[in-house]
Amino acid sequence: MSRWSLRVRLTVLYGGLFVLAGALLLGVTYFLVERSLDARMGASAGNLDFRPKTLDSLGTIEVNGQKINIPQAIIDYRAQQEQFRRDTLDSLVTGGAIALAGVGVVAGAFGWLVAGRALQPLSRITETARRIAGAPDRGLHERIALAGPKDEVKELADTFDTMMERLDRSFDGQRRFVANASHELRTPLALNRALVELAVSRPDAVPQTRQLGESLLSVNERHERLIDGLLTLAESETAVVETVPVDLAEVAQHVLDQALVADRKVSAQLRTAPTTGDPVLLERLAQNLVENAIRHNLPEDGWLSVHTATIDGQAQLVVENSGPVVPKYEIETLFQPFRRMRHERTAERGFGLGLSIVRAVARAHGGEVTAEPRTRGGLTVTVTLPAS
């Protein structure tokens, strides 16, 4: 019964209560009719209450030329009364049960209609929530605005509207923060880089100054990559508003052409995998996967494999690599921001945002990403997006 819908459960409840009340009424009627019959039959047979010896002493009488044995006639009369009593009660039970069953079916149908009408406001709330979930970046401005008496259902709808209003303000604030942070954080870093490059490139710069400048440029570049990753993560956690047709095979090929994989064995099987989305975010998704596959690999004889295809109506991008053995219980932590693998070398330490951005971008496009550890080391990461 736990798998039944609320409407079915309410219908069963209404129908069950009606049948129970009808059964109780039928039982009370049966009891009253039985007592009434017993009282009337006892009163009508009161003058014929003879003891057996008295019955034996009675003889026969002749009525209209027919001899009647009085004792036998009394016994037959009582038997007829008892049969009449049983037939009446049986008829009451049978007819009442049939009537109760018929009216129970009608009550069930009526209960189905009443439950549907009572749950109509909840259906409206569900439809609104589904539309908002389907387009969270655009649907937060929508409200239920349920009219009617101020009952429990309207209170639920009003509470839902209040929650959506607060979420709408929160998302608007987040978007404004991302836009402002993109400018306020990137501009000073770009200015610092330009000043350091200018100081290093001066003809009269001493070697110590050049070495210090190169160190500062390295630190500045690291900060730029960190800020870029954080902003990309923030932007990709909202639904994609403007989408265009994109082929994951073309995106993967472009990323492989740009990646530094000269010292790695690369296997690419890029079949067409059309989807729709933001090309920049999807390129960043593929780039992060390929860069992670290169960074977390074997120092020698390492390899990586990139596959794209359309399977069961889903566009898939699969990136597989060799590398150290990853316990299965650590897979989920790799998708959390600022979480790194324990065996990651210091020289290759990233910010722990690569797979976090991959998951955020995939979910923003209505897809999902999964990772499975390979027995001999490395990971198999699969991104699944809706095919166009």
Beta strands, then each sheet from edge to edge (+ up, - down):
strand 1: 60-63
strand 2: 66-69
strand 3: 244-247
strand 4: 265-270
strand 5: 274-277
strand 6: 303-311
strand 7: 314-321
strand 8: 368-373
strand 9: 379-386
sheet 1: 1+ 2-
sheet 2: 3+ 5-
sheet 3: 4+ 6+ 7- 9+ 8-
end
